[in-house]
Amino acid sequence: MSALNTDIYELTMAAGYFAAGKTEEIATFELSVRRLPDSRNFLLATGLQQAVEYLLSLQFEAEELSYLKSLAHFNNAPPEFFDSLARLRFTGDLYAVPEGTPVFPNEPIAIVRAPLVEAQLVETFLLSTFAFQTSIASKAVRCVAAAEGRGIVEFGSRRAHSPEAGVLAGRAAYIGGCTGTSNALAGMKFGIPVFGTAAHSWTMSFPSEEEAFRRLQNLLGESTVFLVDTYNTIEGTRLAARFGRPLWGVRLDSGDLLSLSQAVRRILDDAGLTDAKIFATSDLDEHRIAELLARGACFDAFGVGTQLATSADAPALPAVYKLVEIRRGAELQYTAKFSDEKATLPGAKQVYRYPDHDLLVLASECNSTYKGQPLLRPVLSQGELLEPLPSTERIRSFAQSAVAALPPELHNITRVPAHPVVIGPALLDLTDNLRTIHSARTEATLP
C-alpha cells in the first residue's frame, strides 16, 4: 500500500506543517459518517483490517519522493521535509469500534491520535477503506434481512468499481451476513466460502444444452447447479430434472422470476427432486427479494451482484475525518467546525450503547459514570498493534450478534424513526463554550 495513495493536499499541508514547525504537535482526528443514506436505519462499520495494514506499512519509497520533488506544489518546501518523509512511519494511536459494529450518524468509527503530519497524511486512505466497506456491509445486512433466512451470495465482482473493490466487496458482504462470494481471491485471502458453477457461455459453447448439462454434472457432481434459462427456462428445467441426481439445484437468471420459480418448483418436485434448490439471480436487491418472497416465489437462495457490490442505491457515504483536538506540549486545544450543515463536535469521544439509545461523550470522562457498553477500543498504540485482529469469520459472527441486539424496528428495510444518539452534557457544554469563543473572536476582527 503506497503512502502516495492520498490526495495531494494532504501532502501540501504536511509540507506546510513542517515549515511552520508543527512537527511536535499531537493531533486527534475522528472518522465518522455525517448522516445515513435515505434508506438506511444504521450502518455496519467495516474496513478496520485494511486500515491497520495500511498504517503498519506506511512509508514513502525513493521513487515516490522523487516524484513529489518534481511537483511545483513543493517548490518552496524545505529540503528537510523530504528527509522527514523518507523516515516517516506511523507512530501514533488508533482507536476504533470493532469491525461489524452497528453505528449511527456522527459516532466515531475510528480515532487517530498521532503527530500532526502522520495523522493528516492518512486521511484519504482511511476514509476510502472505511466508507466503501461500510457501504457494502450495510447493504448486505439489508439483503440478508429481506431473504428471511435464505442464503445470499455476493455476485458483483464483475460490476464492482475496480478489481480491488470486487475483492473488498466480497469481504464486506460476508461480514454483513452473506453466505459467501463469487470472488476467488476474496475466498483465498479472507477464508470466505466461494460459490458459482457455470455461466450461459458454458451452455452455448456445446452443440446442445443436453451435452452442456451432462458435462457439468460429470465435473461438479453433488455441487451441480444447472443454469436453466439459456434458451427456454421450462424446457431447461425439464432437462435438468431428467438428469436428476447428483444435483444441488438450478439457477434462474431472467424472465418473470415469480411465476418461473413456481413452475420450476413443480417440475422438480414432480420428478422426485424435492430437495433440489432454486437459486435466483438477475439484478436483485433487498426490495426485489422481499417482493418476490412476499408474493410466494419458490427460491431457496439468491445471488446479488451489481446492487450489492456497488451499494447502488447509496454508493457513497458522507464520511468525514475531522480534527477534534490538538496538543502542543502541555496545552490541549479543542477544535470544531461550526459551518452550517457541516458542524462537528470538539474533543476525542467515546460512544456508550444502551438498549434503546447511544450516548456520545468526551473520552476524558470517567468510565464509571456510564453503565452502557463502550464501543471504541484501542487497536494501535505508538504504532504497534495491541493484539491480533480477528478472522473474517469471527468478525462476521460478531456482526450478526451485534445486529441482532439492535431494536427490532431497525432491521426493517424501509426507513424508520432515527435511533436516538444522545450527546452528553459535558460535550454539549464544551461545544457551546467553544462556539462562543469563536464567535467573540470573529466579532472582534470585524471592522
N, C-alpha and C positions, 0 to 999 in steps of 0.2 A: 504494500500500500504506500504510494508515494506521498510524501509530505507536501508535494506541489499540487496535489489534488485538492485545491482550495480556491476560493475567489481571490482575485489579485488584490482587492482592497484589504484583505486580511494581512497580506504581506506588506502593503504600503503603510498600514497602521503599525505593524510590527517595527518597520524601519523608523517610523516617527516616534514610537515609544522609546526605541533605543537611543535615538538622537536627543530626546528630551530627558534622558537619564532616568526613565521609569522602569528600569530593569529589575529593581529590588521590590517593586510593589506587588502585592499578592491580591489577585482578583478572584472574585467569586461570580460565576455565571450560572444561570439556571436555564434549562431547556424544558419548554412546556408547549402546550397547544392552546392557542387563544380561545378557540370555540369549536364545538362539534360540527361536523357536516350536518346538513339538514336532516338526513335520515338516520343519524346515529344517536344512541342513548348513552353510549360510553365508548371508550377506545381501549384496546388491549396493547399495552406497552411492549414493544418488541424491538430488537436491534442491539441489545447490550453487548452480546458476544462480539459482534463486528466492531463496535465502538472500543471495547477493551483491546482487541487485537491491534487496532489502529494506534491507540495511544501507546501501547507497549512497544510498537515497532517504529514510532515516529522518529524520522531523521531525514536530512537532506543529503542527496548524493552530489558528487562533484559536478556532474553534468547539469544537474538542476540549478546549482548555484551559478554556474557559468551562464546559463540561460537568464537567470534573474539579473545578473550584472549587465547583460546586453540590453535590458529594457530601459527606456527613457524614464520610467517611473522612479528608478533608483539612481538617477544621475547625481543627485545631491545626498544620497545616503552615505554615512560614514563607512569607510572600508572595513572597519572593525565589525560592522553589522553582519557582514557576510561570514566573518570568522565566527561570530556567535551562532549563526545558523548552522555552520558546519559542526559545531559542538552540541547543538540543541537535541535534547531528549525530553520526554515528558517526565517531570519530577513532582507533579502535583498530586492532588487527591481527587477521586471520583466517588460520588455517592449516587445511587440510583435505586429506583424501585426494581424488584426482581422482574425478570422477563416473564410475561404472562400476567402481569398485574393490571386489572381494570383501572383506568384513570379518567378524570374529568377535566373540563377546561381550567387552565391556569394552575394546575397542580404540577409541580416539578416532576418530570420523568427522570432527569439526571441533573446533578450539580457538579460543576468543575471548580475546584479551588487550586490555583497554580500561579506561578509568576505570570505577570500580565501578558507578555509576549506568547508564552505557551498556551495560556487559556484562550487567547484571541485566535491564534492560528488554527485551532481545531474546530472552530465553529461550523464551517461548511460541511465537513465530513460527518460530524455528529448529527447535525440537522438532517442530512440526507439519509443516513442509515436508520436513525430512529423514526423519522417521518414515513419513509417508504414502507418499512416492515410493519410499523404500527398500522398503517392504512390497510395492508393486505391481511394481517391477522384479524383486524376488526371486521373486515368484510367476511372472512372465513367463519367467524363466530356466528354471523347472521345466517350464512348459508347452512351451517350445521343446525342452527335452531329451526330453520324452515323445514329441514329434512326430517325432523321428528324421529331421530334415532337411526335413520338410514345413512349409509356411508356417503361422504363427499370426497371426491378425489380432485386435487388441483391439477388442471389440464392445460394451463395457459402459457407454457414457456414460449411457444411459437408466436404469441401475441404480446409478450412482455416487451418493455421498452428497451431492453438490451439483453444479451445473453446472461450477463451477471445478474440483472434484475430477475430473470427467469429462475435462476438458482435460489436467490434470496426469497422470491415469492413462494417457492416450494417450501422453504423452511418456515416462513412466517405463517403460511396457510396451515401447515401441520401443527404448529404451536396453537393456532386458533381453533383446532379441533378436527381438521380434515384427517381422513384415514391414511392419506399418502399423497404422492405426487407422480406425475409422469416424467419428471426430470431426473435422468440417471445420475447426473453429477450431484444434485441435491441429495439423492439417496445415499451416495457413497460418502459425501462429506459430513452429513448430519445424521446418518443412520435412520433415514426415513423410508418406510415401505414404498416401493415403486409399483405402478400399475400401468397396463397398456399392452395390447396384443398385436393388432394389425389395423391398418387404415384401408380406405376404399381402394387405394392403389394396389394393395395386395390382391384383392379380388379381381380387379381389372387386368392385372398382369398375367392371369391364367386364361386359357381358352374358354373355361366355363366356371360358373360360380360353384358348381359341384366339386370340381377339381381343387379350386381355391380352398374350400371348406375342408376337404379331405386332407390336403397338405397341412393346413393349420392345425387340425386336430392331431395329426401324426406328430407335429412338433410340440404342441403345448399340453396335450393330454387333459388332465383334470382342470388345467388353467384356461382351457379354450373358451374364448368369447367370440361368437360369430357376429360380425357386423352385417346385419341382415337387410340394410336399406340401399345397397348399391344400385340395384335395378328395380326390385319390387319388394316392399317390406313383407307383405303377407307370404308371397312365394318363397322369399328368402328364409322366413321363419319356418315354413313347412319343410324346406330342405334341411334346416338345422335340426328340426325335430326328427327327421328320418335318420340323420346321423346319430342322434341320441348321445349316450354317454360314451366316453368321459367328456364332461361338459361343465363349465362354471355357469354359463348363461349366454345371453345375446345382448347386443347393443343397438339402440335406436338413435339415429343422428339427424333425422329430418322428418318432415311431414307433420300431420296432426298427432302430436305425441300422446295426447289423452286417449283418443279412440284407438290408435295403433297399439298402445300398451295393453289395452283391454283385449283387443283381438289376439295379440301375440300371447298373452297370458292364457287365453282359452286354447290356443293351438298347442302350447307346451303342456298344459295340464291334460288335454285330451290324449297326448302322446305318452302320458305317464311321467312327464318330466316336471313334476310339481315342485321339485327342489331347484330347478333351473332358475336363475335370477335374470332380471331385466334391468339393464344399465342404460341410463339416459344421458345423452349429450345434446348439443345444439343450442348455443347462445343462451345458456341458462344463467339465472341469478337467483337470489333468495326469494324474490317476489314471484317469479315464474315457477319455482319449485313449490312454494306454498300454494299457489293457484292450482297446479296440477294435482297435488295431493288432496286438496280440498274438494276437487271435482271427481275424485275416485280413480286417479291414474294408478296403474299397477307397476310401479317402479320400486326396485329394491336398493338402488344406489344411483348416484349422479356424478357426472364429471363436469366440473365448472371451469371454464377456460378464461376467455378474454375478460369477462366481467370480474373475475376474481384476481387474476394476475396483474391487472391494472387498476383494481378498485375503481371500476369505470364510472360509477355514479359519484364518487368522491376521490378523484385521482391525486389530489394534493391536499395535505393538511396545512393549516396555518400555524406551523411550528415556529417557535422563536427561541433565540438564545440570547438572554439579556443579562447585562451586568447588574448585580444587585448589591454588591458591596466591594470595597477595595481597601486594603490595609497598607499604610505607609509607616513602617516601624511600629510604634505603639498606637498610632492613630487609626481608628476604623471609621471610614466614611461610607454611609449608606447611600445607595443610588437608586433612582427610579425614573421612569419616563411618564410624563403627565399629559401627553398629547391626546386629543380626542380619539376615542375608539381604540387606541393602542397603548393605554396606560399600563404600567406594570407596578408591582408591589416591591418595596425595598427589602433587603436583608435575606440571608440564607434561611431556608424554611424546612419544616417537617410537615408531613401530612399524617393525620391520625384518622383511621377508618372506624366508624361505628356502624351498627346495623342499618340505620336509617339516614346517615349523613356522613360527610367527611369534614374534617376540621383542619384548616390551614393556619399554622402558627410559625413563629420565629424558631429556628433551630436552637437558638441560645436559651430558650425557656426550659425550665426543669421538666424532665420527662415524667416525673411522678405526678405532675399536675394533671396530666391527661391519661385517661384509662383506655382509650382506643388503641387500635393496632397501628404502630408507626410503620410507614411504608418505605421510606428511604433508608438505605443501608450503605455502609462503607464498602467499596469494591476495590479501589486502589488507594494506597497510602504512600506518599512520597515516591510515586511512580512504580510501586511494587504491588502486584496482585496479592490480596489478602488471603484468598482461598480459591481453589479451582472452581471454574464455572461449571454449572450443572450441564448434563447432557440435554440434547434436544428433547428426548423422551421425558426426562424429569421436568423440564420447563413446560411441556405440553400438559403433563399431569397436574402440575401446579396451576396452570391457567384454567383448566377445567374446574378445579375446586374453587378457585377464586371467582370465576364467573358464576358458578352455581350458588355462591354465598351472597351474591347481589340480590337486592329486592326483586321479586319475580317480574314486576312490570317492566323492568329494564331489559328483559330478554325479548320483548316484543320487537318485531322488525319494522313496526311503524313508530313514529316519534311519540314519546310520552312526556309529561312534565319533567323538567330538568331535576336531576338528583341534587339535593342541597349540598353545596360546598360552603361551609361557614368560615368566615375569616375571624381569627382570634382577636380579642380586644387589644392586646399589646401590638399586634401587627397593624391593626387599624389606627391606633394612636401614632405609631411611628410613621405611617403613610401620611396621615393628616399633618403631623408636625413638619415632615419633610416638604410637603406641598406648600405649607405656609412659608417656610424659609425660602423656597424657590420663588414664590410669588412676591415676597418682600424684596428679594434681590432684583427681580425683573422690574418692579416699580421704581426701585432706586436708580436704575440705569436709564429710565425713560426721561426724555427732555422735559 
